[in-house]
Amino acid sequence: MIITILNCCCLAIVTGQYSTGFGIGYDSKALQSIFEARNLELGFPTPQERERVLSAGLYNPDGVVPIDVDVYYTHGDKTPSIFVTIPRFAKGVPYSLAYVTNEVRANGTELRAYPNYDWHHSHGADCNGLTSVYRTQIDECGRMWILDSGEIDFVQYCAPQLYAIDLASGSMVHHYRMPKGLYKPGVSRFVTPTIELDAHNCDVGHVYMADSIGDGIVVYDVAAQKSWRIENKYTYPHPDFGTFTIAGESFQLWDGTVALTLTPHGVAGRMERMLYFHSLSSDWQMAIPLQVVNNGSLWKSNDVSAALDQFVVLGKRGSQCVAAAMSETGMLLCGLVQPPSIVAWNIRQPYKHDNLALVIQDENRLQFTSGMKIVRNHEGKEELWTLSNRLQKAFGSGLNFKEVNFRIQKCGVHELLSGLPCH
């Protein structure tokens, strides 16, 4: 795909043009920096424990790469809690979910294991803990939903599982272990949970879980304690988009479904609620009615033709997108790979390039935006939080630890979509 930059702000691709934003005063450097690190500074319960995992090969300081960010504002508190996932691509990651502390170290702010170190220390030997976490979702009732892939470097130590942790008390309030037949041992990699929260209370109806390497979606009916798998040609990667090129470096990824979002309740009265999703190695934006997804009787094991006519190819971007998030007003935001940017789409409009607004472009600070959340701050306003990680270097020539490699940034959603400063 050939991309040309016109007048330093308009992006043209072979299949059309991206808009450059909804408001005036577009500023490609507008995201507010919250966290930067050359390498992650991981904290341990004791210095002796740090030395133990180093000598045992369970900690490779140069091999920890964060993927996702999640944020929670305690009621009335201006300073949120910030959480980061660090998947165990290999065995040198001592813990897979952490929170950002106030302790500043040589490479950046220190991270600490969450919920605590004991949840992670078995490295898959104890399936009552956490094995490897790619992404989480914190709901508006203060519960963190943690999707554990159960594998390290495609060795399936435990079944994929889902935990819900009450952030106020730190206690586990829900646990689901995926039954056999819904995942592919040694193949599946569950990377993203999306929660269907009731519009009026704290009940969770369903949880949708993306299996990026197994190329499917598992739907979990929380009340019924039942689950089913959706897999077909639309959940798979596309052969034309397996090569990722960022900042002049290329690497290969062959990932299916990675991002899942829902039509927000606020606009559901005017349009059918949908599950929006896309594969990482593809440029298709997909959707399917939520009532179809939630009907477990439609989805039979290994039936790739089930409800196939209900899937809608909304359009094509011309580039891969990584993480995605939905605003309360129905703006779907996504971390575009080429060019490194954030693109926004109003779900009421056709999915075409004229309706895809390039709201932020930053070739340096948005290299592979793998984490993206929209959260409500202490004033009740929506904020977009992103995590970028230079994955092309981590998977290719190697990270340069003299440079900033990992960034967490934010912006008010209103400011972002209106072209106003984020600070």
Salt bridges, closest charged atoms under 4 A:
GLU36 OE2 - ARG407 NE 3.69
GLU49 OE1 - ARG52 NE 2.96
GLU51 OE2 - ARG50 NH1 3.95
ASP68 OD2 - LYS373 NZ 2.53
GLU103 OE1 - ARG105 NH2 3.95
GLU110 OE1 - ARG105 NE 2.98
GLU110 OE2 - ARG112 NE 2.95
ASP139 OD2 - ARG143 NE 2.77
GLU140 OE2 - ARG376 NH2 3.60
GLU151 OE2 - ARG189 NE 2.90
GLU196 OE1 - HIS206 ND1 2.69
ASP211 OD2 - ARG229 NH2 3.07
ASP221 OD2 - HIS206 NE2 3.73
GLU231 OE2 - LYS184 NZ 2.98
GLU231 OE1 - ARG229 NE 2.93
ASP240 OD2 - HIS238 ND1 3.91
GLU249 OE2 - LYS393 NZ 2.53
GLU328 OE1 - ARG376 NH2 2.94
ASP362 OD1 - LYS29 NZ 3.29
ASP362 OD2 - ARG365 NE 3.09
GLU379 OE1 - LYS381 NZ 3.87
GLU383 OE2 - LYS410 NZ 3.49
GLU403 OE1 - ARG390 NH1 2.69
